[in-house]
Amino acid sequence: MLNNISPKIGRLLISEPFMADPNFKRSVILITEHNEDGTVGYILNQAGNLLVKDVVEGLTEAHNLIHFGGPVATDTIHFIHRCYDKLLSGDPIGDGIYWGGNFETLRILMETGAIEDNEIKFFMGYSGWDVGQLDSEIKDNAWMVSNIPYVDILFNDDDEQLWRDVIVNLGPKYAHVSNFPSDPSLN
Protein backbone atom coordinates (compact mmCIF):
# COMPACT_ATOMS: atom_id res chain seq x y z
CA MET A 1 0.00 0.00 0.00
CA LEU A 2 3.02 2.25 -0.31
CA ASN A 3 2.43 5.68 -1.81
CA ASN A 4 4.98 8.22 -3.00
CA ILE A 5 4.35 11.12 -0.60
CA SER A 6 6.95 11.60 2.11
CA PRO A 7 6.15 12.61 5.70
CA LYS A 8 6.42 16.26 6.69
CA ILE A 9 4.70 18.75 8.97
CA GLY A 10 1.03 19.12 8.10
CA ARG A 11 0.67 15.78 6.36
CA LEU A 12 -1.35 12.81 7.54
CA LEU A 13 -0.20 9.28 8.34
CA ILE A 14 -2.81 6.61 7.70
CA SER A 15 -2.29 3.22 9.25
CA GLU A 16 -2.42 0.09 7.16
CA PRO A 17 -6.04 -1.15 7.51
CA PHE A 18 -5.18 -4.32 9.43
CA MET A 19 -2.36 -2.99 11.61
CA ALA A 20 -2.07 -5.29 14.62
CA ASP A 21 -0.87 -2.61 17.06
CA PRO A 22 -4.08 -1.60 18.94
CA ASN A 23 -2.66 1.90 19.56
CA PHE A 24 -2.71 2.62 15.85
CA LYS A 25 -5.52 0.49 14.41
CA ARG A 26 -7.21 2.51 11.62
CA SER A 27 -5.43 5.64 12.82
CA VAL A 28 -5.11 8.96 11.07
CA ILE A 29 -2.24 10.98 12.52
CA LEU A 30 -1.50 14.65 11.92
CA ILE A 31 2.27 15.23 11.74
CA THR A 32 3.17 18.30 13.79
CA GLU A 33 6.94 17.88 13.88
CA HIS A 34 9.30 16.15 11.45
CA ASN A 35 12.99 16.98 11.60
CA GLU A 36 16.46 15.63 12.40
CA ASP A 37 15.24 14.65 15.89
CA GLY A 38 12.35 12.49 14.68
CA THR A 39 8.61 12.81 14.13
CA VAL A 40 5.71 13.82 16.38
CA GLY A 41 2.02 13.60 15.60
CA TYR A 42 -1.44 13.17 17.09
CA ILE A 43 -4.05 10.53 16.36
CA LEU A 44 -7.08 12.43 15.10
CA ASN A 45 -9.63 9.64 15.22
CA GLN A 46 -9.44 8.03 18.65
CA ALA A 47 -11.78 10.03 20.85
CA GLY A 48 -11.76 9.06 24.49
CA ASN A 49 -14.49 9.23 27.12
CA LEU A 50 -13.05 12.17 29.05
CA LEU A 51 -13.93 15.82 28.55
CA VAL A 52 -11.31 18.55 28.82
CA LYS A 53 -13.20 20.14 31.73
CA ASP A 54 -12.86 16.88 33.68
CA VAL A 55 -9.09 16.75 33.30
CA VAL A 56 -7.74 20.29 33.01
CA GLU A 57 -8.19 22.58 35.99
CA GLY A 58 -9.65 25.96 35.12
CA LEU A 59 -11.46 24.86 31.97
CA THR A 60 -14.93 24.28 33.41
CA GLU A 61 -16.63 25.23 30.12
CA ALA A 62 -14.46 23.00 27.88
CA HIS A 63 -16.83 20.26 26.75
CA ASN A 64 -14.47 18.89 24.10
CA LEU A 65 -13.63 15.20 24.12
CA ILE A 66 -9.99 14.39 24.74
CA HIS A 67 -8.52 12.19 22.01
CA PHE A 68 -5.85 9.56 22.50
CA GLY A 69 -2.93 11.31 20.77
CA GLY A 70 -0.64 8.32 21.02
CA PRO A 71 1.16 6.06 23.45
CA VAL A 72 3.94 8.52 24.41
CA ALA A 73 3.61 10.75 27.51
CA THR A 74 -0.05 9.91 28.11
CA ASP A 75 -0.03 12.15 31.18
CA THR A 76 0.26 15.28 29.00
CA ILE A 77 -2.40 17.34 27.19
CA HIS A 78 -1.82 18.87 23.75
CA PHE A 79 -4.01 20.66 21.25
CA ILE A 80 -4.32 21.77 17.65
CA HIS A 81 -6.54 24.64 16.59
CA ARG A 82 -7.71 26.78 13.72
CA CYS A 83 -8.34 29.97 15.65
CA TYR A 84 -5.04 31.83 15.54
CA ASP A 85 -6.99 35.05 15.05
CA LYS A 86 -8.32 34.61 18.60
CA LEU A 87 -5.50 32.76 20.36
CA LEU A 88 -2.66 34.67 18.67
CA SER A 89 -0.26 31.81 19.34
CA GLY A 90 0.69 28.34 18.15
CA ASP A 91 3.13 26.74 15.74
CA PRO A 92 1.86 26.74 12.14
CA ILE A 93 1.14 23.31 10.70
CA GLY A 94 -0.29 24.58 7.40
CA ASP A 95 -3.68 25.45 5.92
CA GLY A 96 -4.61 27.62 8.92
CA ILE A 97 -3.92 24.86 11.46
CA TYR A 98 -1.75 25.48 14.52
CA TRP A 99 -0.21 23.26 17.17
CA GLY A 100 -0.33 24.45 20.78
CA GLY A 101 -0.33 28.02 21.96
CA ASN A 102 -0.67 30.18 25.04
CA PHE A 103 -2.65 28.08 27.50
CA GLU A 104 -3.72 30.98 29.73
CA THR A 105 -5.20 32.79 26.72
CA LEU A 106 -6.86 29.55 25.64
CA ARG A 107 -8.41 29.13 29.08
CA ILE A 108 -9.88 32.64 29.03
CA LEU A 109 -11.22 32.25 25.49
CA MET A 110 -12.82 28.89 26.24
CA GLU A 111 -14.35 30.06 29.51
CA THR A 112 -15.95 33.04 27.73
CA GLY A 113 -17.20 30.93 24.82
CA ALA A 114 -15.01 32.73 22.29
CA ILE A 115 -13.67 29.44 20.87
CA GLU A 116 -16.08 27.00 19.26
CA ASP A 117 -15.69 23.25 19.86
CA ASN A 118 -14.95 22.68 16.14
CA GLU A 119 -12.00 25.10 16.24
CA ILE A 120 -9.86 23.05 18.60
CA LYS A 121 -8.99 19.43 19.30
CA PHE A 122 -7.33 18.10 22.47
CA PHE A 123 -5.07 15.06 22.86
CA MET A 124 -3.75 13.05 25.76
CA GLY A 125 -0.28 11.83 24.85
CA TYR A 126 1.30 11.84 21.41
CA SER A 127 2.76 9.57 18.78
CA GLY A 128 6.51 9.73 18.23
CA TRP A 129 9.18 8.14 16.07
CA ASP A 130 12.96 8.31 16.32
CA VAL A 131 15.00 9.42 13.34
CA GLY A 132 14.56 6.90 10.52
CA GLN A 133 11.95 4.85 12.39
CA LEU A 134 8.93 6.26 10.56
CA ASP A 135 10.66 6.01 7.17
CA SER A 136 11.35 2.34 7.90
CA GLU A 137 7.73 1.72 8.90
CA ILE A 138 6.52 3.45 5.72
CA LYS A 139 8.83 1.24 3.62
CA ASP A 140 7.32 -1.77 5.41
CA ASN A 141 3.86 -0.54 4.30
CA ALA A 142 2.63 0.09 7.85
CA TRP A 143 1.72 3.69 6.96
CA MET A 144 0.50 5.71 4.00
CA VAL A 145 1.16 9.45 3.80
CA SER A 146 -1.37 11.94 2.52
CA ASN A 147 -2.00 15.63 2.22
CA ILE A 148 -4.99 16.87 4.19
CA PRO A 149 -7.99 16.70 1.83
CA TYR A 150 -9.78 19.57 3.60
CA VAL A 151 -9.20 21.29 6.93
CA ASP A 152 -12.61 20.42 8.43
CA ILE A 153 -11.65 16.75 8.40
CA LEU A 154 -9.15 17.34 11.20
CA PHE A 155 -11.87 18.50 13.56
CA ASN A 156 -14.40 15.80 12.68
CA ASP A 157 -15.37 13.73 15.73
CA ASP A 158 -16.76 10.79 13.73
CA ASP A 159 -13.66 8.60 14.08
CA GLU A 160 -14.54 5.93 11.52
CA GLN A 161 -15.77 8.45 8.94
CA LEU A 162 -12.59 10.50 9.30
CA TRP A 163 -10.51 7.39 8.49
CA ARG A 164 -12.72 6.55 5.50
CA ASP A 165 -12.61 10.11 4.15
CA VAL A 166 -8.83 10.16 4.29
CA ILE A 167 -8.53 6.73 2.62
CA VAL A 168 -10.93 7.71 -0.19
CA ASN A 169 -8.92 10.91 -0.72
CA LEU A 170 -5.85 8.78 -1.54
CA GLY A 171 -7.54 7.99 -4.86
CA PRO A 172 -9.13 5.06 -6.67
CA LYS A 173 -6.17 2.80 -5.98
CA TYR A 174 -6.98 2.94 -2.24
CA ALA A 175 -10.70 3.82 -2.12
CA HIS A 176 -11.79 0.17 -1.91
CA VAL A 177 -9.85 -0.12 1.37
CA SER A 178 -12.38 2.21 3.03
CA ASN A 179 -14.93 -0.62 2.86
CA PHE A 180 -12.73 -3.22 4.54
CA PRO A 181 -14.20 -4.39 7.86
CA SER A 182 -12.17 -3.39 10.91
CA ASP A 183 -11.99 -7.07 11.88
CA PRO A 184 -11.63 -9.27 8.76
CA SER A 185 -12.48 -12.41 10.74
CA LEU A 186 -16.05 -11.08 11.04
CA ASN A 187 -16.41 -10.90 7.25
N, C-alpha and C positions, 0 to 999 in steps of 0.2 A: 504494500500500500504506500510505498515511498513516493513522495512528490518532490518537486524541484525547488521549493521555496525554503530558504534557510531561516533559522530563528533569529529574531532581533526584537528590540523593544517595540511594543505595540502590536505584535503578531500573536496569533493564537496557536496553542498546541492542542491537538485533538488526539486522544488516546485511541489506540487500535481497538476495534469494537469488542474484542474478547479478551482484553488485558486481564490477567489473573490477579494482579495486585489490587486488592479491594480499595485502597486509597485513591486509585486513579481510574477505576472502572467507568467507562463512558465519560471521561472528564474533558472539559474544555478549559484550558488554562490561558490566562492573559499574561504575557511576558512583560514584566515591568523593569527588569534589569538583565542585561546580557553584555558581558564584558570579559576582560582578561581574568577576572576573579570567579567567573561562573555565571549562572543564570538563576533568576528569581521570578516566580510568578504566583498567581492565585487561581485556584479552581473556581470557576464562575458558576458551576451548576451542581453544587452540593450544599444546598441550604440545610441548616441545622434546625433545631427546635427552640433555640434560645433567641430572645430579642436583645438588641443592644441595650435597652433600658434595664434589663435584668443583670447585665454583666458589667457595664461601665458606669461608675459612679458619676452623678451629675448630668446624666442624659435621660431624665425621667420621661421625656416626650419622644424618645427614639424608638419607634415601633418596628424598625427594620429587623429582618431576620439576620442572624450571623451565619455566614457560610463557612464551611470547612475549606480554608485556603490551601491546606496541605499538611503533611505530617511533621514539618519542622517548626519548632518553637510554638507549640499549640497553646501556650499560655500568653500569647501576644495577640493584640488586635490591630488590624490594618484596614485601610479603606482606599477605594478608588472613587472618583467623582467626576461629574461633568458640570460643575458649578464654580469654576474659577472666578467668574465675575462676582460671586458673592463671598467666597472663601479667601480669594486673593493669595492663595498659596497652593503648593503641590508641585510635584515633578511631572513635566509633560510626558505623556505616553504616546500621543498622536491623536488626531481627529477630535480634539476638544476633550480628551480624557486625561485625568491627572491622578497621580498616585500620592496619597498622603496629603499632609498640609498641617496648618496650625490648628492643633486640637482645641485650644481654648476658644478660638474663633468659631470652630465647628460646633462646639457645645452651645455657644450663645445662639448661633443661627438655627440649630435644631430645636432648642428650647423655645424659640420665638416663632417657629413654624416657617422660617424663611427658606429652608431647604426641603424640597419634596422628596418623598421616599424613592422615587425613580431617578433621582440625581446622584445617588450615593449607594455604594455597596460595601458592606463590612465583612471582614474575614478573620477567623481565628486560625492562627498559624499560616504558614506559607509553604510553597513547593520550591525546592532548591536543588541545583545540580552543580557539581564541581566542574572545573575547566575540562572540556572534552567529554564529560559524561553524557550530556544531552545529545551531542553530535553522534556518539556511539549508539545511543538508544534509538535515534532517528534512523541511523544506518541499519539497525536491527528491526526496523519497521514497527517499533513500539509506538511511535508518534508520527503524526502528519502535522505540517505547519501550514497555516493559512493567514491571509489578511483578514481583517475584520470586515464582514460583509456590510454591516451597518451598525452604527453606534448603539442604537436602542437594544440590540441583542445582548450587549454586556450587562444591561440592567434588567433583563427579563428574569423573572423568578420561577418560570416553568422550566425546571431542570432538564427534563427529557426533550422538550421542544427546542430548547437552546442547542442541545447536542445535535438534534436532527437538522436544525436550520444551518448550523455550521458545516455539517457533513454535506448537505445538499449544495451549499455554496462552493464546495470543492469542484463541482462539475459533474457531468454525466458519468464519468469513470467511477465516481465514488457514491453517487446519489442512491444507488441500490442498497448501500450499506445502512442507510438511515432506516430501512425496514427490517433489519436483522433483529431478532429478539434479543433481549439483554441476557437471557440464559438459553443457549441453543439446545440444551437437553429438554427444554419444555416444548420444543417445536415439533 
